[in-house]
């Protein structure tokens, strides 16, 4: 289902131009110098908002220099969009200051919760997909978009269980959020693969059920393997390995439907050499080129 983006922030965002429909990389401190010296760097980088909420220091100096060369996406992990309580307005104000400072082409957050009764949990936790959760999350997203004056991109989670009390599928839940708030989607292909494997769903059907017209950015990452209590294979979204071949195939299938979309390579643990990260980005660019060629043929 393709749905219009109705929230006013979708029309007045400073990110109207959006991210380039090419591959970018997640910025890590050990790659600052490599990026600054690269004669042909990736066209965009992404940073975690919470790493840049201080007023100054070396990290901001590097980010300012890189911001002059490439487009920027800011990815939040601390808003607790799915939390039961009100949003942390102090955190939201700091986020607004950061976005005003750097004017990124995109801002995203997770469909998850990480705070409860004033306590912060250093993880992105799952939630039940029901009408109460839907209303609460839509209210939170409206509040974020109103204060930031821009569209929020909401990322699908990686999950390891499903709540018996859920009355929506995850794709129906995301579709309803997009329709009610006008937010966009950050489609994490690795999360789709991990969640569908762990919960016994078809990833192709999952992609087909999404409002693909709302996808503004894609994430690709690696995952780890373990076994659950019954001895079944369990996938863990750890961002600590190259993108798996099954994820590349699902990505190729997805961009054949969406057309070329800005795509980020995430590698947050066991961080590789810059050259290895660039190789992953080049592979994504090659797939995006195929999607562009297909779009021209169809047109």
C-alpha positions in Angstrom: 0.0 0.0 0.0 1.4 3.4 -0.9 0.2 6.2 1.4 0.7 10.0 1.2 2.8 11.7 3.9 0.3 14.0 5.6 2.2 15.6 8.5 3.1 19.3 7.9 6.7 18.5 8.8 6.9 16.4 5.7 6.4 19.5 3.6 8.4 22.1 5.6 11.4 20.0 6.5 14.9 21.4 5.9 15.7 18.0 4.5 13.5 18.4 1.4 16.4 17.5 -0.9 16.8 14.3 1.1 19.9 12.0 1.1 21.6 11.1 -2.2 20.3 7.8 -3.5 23.7 6.2 -3.0 25.5 4.2 -0.3 26.8 5.9 2.8 28.6 4.7 5.9 28.2 5.1 9.6 30.8 7.5 11.0 33.3 6.0 13.5 36.1 8.0 15.2 38.7 5.7 13.9 37.7 6.6 10.3 37.7 10.4 10.7 41.1 10.9 9.0 40.3 8.3 6.3 37.2 10.1 5.4 38.8 13.5 5.3 41.6 12.3 3.1 39.5 10.2 0.8 39.4 11.9 -2.6 36.1 10.3 -3.4 34.3 9.7 -0.1 30.8 8.1 0.2 28.2 10.7 -0.6 26.7 10.6 3.0 27.6 9.6 6.5 25.4 8.8 9.5 26.0 9.6 13.2 24.2 8.6 16.4 22.7 11.7 17.8 23.5 10.9 21.4 27.3 10.9 20.6 27.1 14.6 19.6 25.0 16.3 22.2 27.9 17.9 23.9 28.7 21.5 23.0 32.2 21.0 21.5 35.3 18.9 21.4 37.2 16.9 18.8 34.1 14.9 17.6 32.3 18.1 16.7 35.4 19.5 15.0 35.6 16.4 12.8 31.9 16.4 12.1 31.9 20.0 11.0 34.8 19.3 8.6 33.0 16.2 7.2 29.7 18.0 6.9 31.3 20.4 4.4 32.2 17.5 2.2 29.3 15.0 2.4 25.6 14.9 3.3 24.6 13.9 6.8 22.0 11.6 8.4 21.4 11.7 12.1 20.2 8.5 13.8 18.7 8.7 17.3 18.7 5.8 19.8 17.4 7.5 23.0 13.9 9.0 22.4 12.1 5.9 23.5 9.3 6.5 20.9 7.5 3.4 22.1 7.8 4.1 25.8 4.7 4.2 28.1 5.6 7.5 29.7 5.9 11.0 28.1 8.9 11.8 25.9 12.0 13.2 27.7 11.6 16.9 26.7 15.2 17.7 27.8 16.5 15.1 25.4 14.2 16.3 22.7 15.4 19.9 23.1 19.1 18.7 22.9 18.2 16.8 19.8 16.5 19.9 18.3 19.7 21.9 19.0 21.9 19.3 17.3 19.7 19.2 14.2 19.6 23.0 14.0 23.4 23.1 14.2 24.1 20.6 11.4 20.9 20.7 9.3 21.1 17.0 8.3 19.3 15.7 5.3 17.5 13.0 7.4 16.7 12.2 11.0 15.6 8.8 12.2 14.6 6.9 15.3 13.6 3.4 16.3 10.2 1.7 16.8 11.2 0.6 20.3 11.3 1.8 23.9 14.3 2.3 26.2 13.0 4.3 29.2 10.5 3.5 32.0 9.7 5.5 35.1 12.6 7.7 34.6 15.1 4.9 34.2 17.1 4.4 31.0 17.9 0.9 29.6 20.8 0.7 27.3 18.9 -1.3 24.7 16.1 -1.0 22.1 13.3 -3.0 23.6 10.2 -4.5 21.8 6.6 -3.6 22.2 3.1 -5.0 21.7 1.4 -4.0 18.5 -2.1 -3.0 19.6 -4.3 0.1 19.5 -3.0 1.6 22.7 0.6 1.3 21.5 -0.4 2.8 18.1 -2.1 5.8 19.7 0.8 6.4 22.1 3.5 6.1 19.4 1.7 8.4 17.0 1.3 11.0 19.7 5.0 10.8 20.4 5.9 11.0 16.7 3.7 14.0 16.2 5.4 15.7 19.2 8.8 15.0 17.7 8.0 16.2 14.2 6.3 19.4 15.6 9.2 20.3 17.7 11.9 19.5 15.2 10.0 20.9 12.2 10.9 18.0 10.0 9.9 14.5 9.1 11.0 11.6 11.3 12.0 8.4 9.7 11.0 5.4 11.8 13.1 2.2 11.7 11.7 -1.3 11.8 13.1 -3.3 14.7 15.0 -6.5 15.0 13.0 -8.9 17.1 13.5 -12.2 18.8 9.9 -12.8 20.0 6.4 -11.7 19.3 3.8 -10.6 21.9 0.7 -12.9 22.2 -1.4 -9.8 22.8 -0.5 -8.0 19.6 -3.5 -7.3 17.4 -1.5 -5.9 14.4 1.2 -7.5 12.3 4.4 -5.4 12.4 3.9 -4.3 8.8 0.3 -3.3 9.4 1.4 -1.4 12.5 4.1 0.5 10.6 1.6 1.2 7.8 -0.9 2.7 10.3 1.8 4.9 11.9 2.9 6.3 8.5 -0.8 7.0 7.6 -1.6 8.7 10.9 1.6 10.8 11.3 3.2 11.3 7.9 6.5 10.0 9.1 8.8 8.2 6.7 10.4 4.8 7.1 14.0 3.8 7.5 13.9 0.3 6.2 16.5 -1.9 7.9 16.9 -4.9 5.6 19.1 -6.8 8.1 16.4 -6.3 10.7 13.8 -7.7 8.3 16.0 -10.8 7.7 16.7 -11.3 11.4 13.2 -10.8 12.6 11.6 -12.9 9.9 14.0 -15.8 10.5 13.5 -15.7 14.3 9.7 -15.4 14.1 9.2 -17.7 11.2 7.9 -15.1 8.7 8.5 -14.7 4.9 10.8 -11.6 4.4 9.6 -11.1 0.8 6.0 -11.0 2.0 7.1 -8.6 4.8 8.6 -6.2 2.2 5.5 -6.4 0.0 3.3 -5.4 2.9 5.1 -2.2 3.7 4.1 1.3 2.4 7.3 1.4 0.2 6.6 4.9 -1.0 7.4 6.1 2.5 10.9 4.5 2.5 13.5 7.4 2.6 16.5 5.4 3.8 17.7 1.8 4.0 20.1 0.2 6.5 22.3 -2.8 5.8 24.3 -4.5 8.5 25.8 -7.8 9.5 24.5 -10.2 12.1 25.7 -13.0 14.4 24.3 -16.5 14.8 23.5 -18.4 18.0 21.0 -21.1 19.1 18.0 -20.7 21.2 16.8 -22.9 24.1 15.3 -25.4 21.7 18.5 -25.7 19.7 17.1 -23.7 16.7 19.3 -21.2 14.9 18.9 -17.7 16.2 20.1 -14.6 14.4 21.4 -11.6 16.5 21.5 -8.1 15.0 25.0 -7.2 16.3 26.3 -4.9 13.5 29.6 -6.7 13.8 30.2 -8.4 10.5 29.9 -8.0 6.7 26.4 -7.9 5.2 25.3 -11.5 4.8 24.5 -12.8 1.3 20.9 -13.4 2.2 20.6 -9.7 3.2 22.2 -8.6 -0.1 19.6 -10.6 -2.0 16.7 -9.2 0.0 18.2 -5.7 -0.6 18.4 -6.3 -4.3 14.8 -7.5 -4.3 13.7 -4.4 -2.3 15.3 -1.7 -4.4 13.9 -3.4 -7.5 10.5 -2.4 -5.9 11.4 1.0 -4.4 14.0 2.3 -6.9 17.3 3.6 -5.7 17.2 4.7 -2.1 19.9 6.2 0.2 21.5 3.1 1.8 23.7 3.1 4.9 26.3 0.4 5.8 26.2 0.0 9.6 29.2 -1.7 11.3 29.2 -0.7 15.0 31.0 -3.5 16.7 34.3 -5.1 15.8 34.8 -2.1 13.5 36.7 -2.9 10.4 39.3 -1.0 8.4 37.9 1.9 6.4 38.7 0.1 3.2 36.5 -2.8 4.2 33.6 -0.5 5.0 34.1 1.3 1.6 34.0 -2.1 -0.2 30.6 -2.9 1.4 29.4 0.6 0.3 30.6 0.0 -3.3 28.7 -3.3 -3.4 25.6 -1.5 -2.4 26.2 1.2 -5.0 26.5 -1.5 -7.7 23.1 -2.8 -6.7 21.6 0.7 -6.7 23.0 1.2 -10.2 21.1 -2.0 -11.3 17.9 -0.5 -9.7 18.4 2.7 -11.6 19.0 0.9 -14.9 15.8 -1.2 -14.3 13.8 1.9 -13.6 14.9 3.4 -16.9 14.0 0.3 -18.8 10.5 0.2 -17.2 10.0 3.9 -17.9 
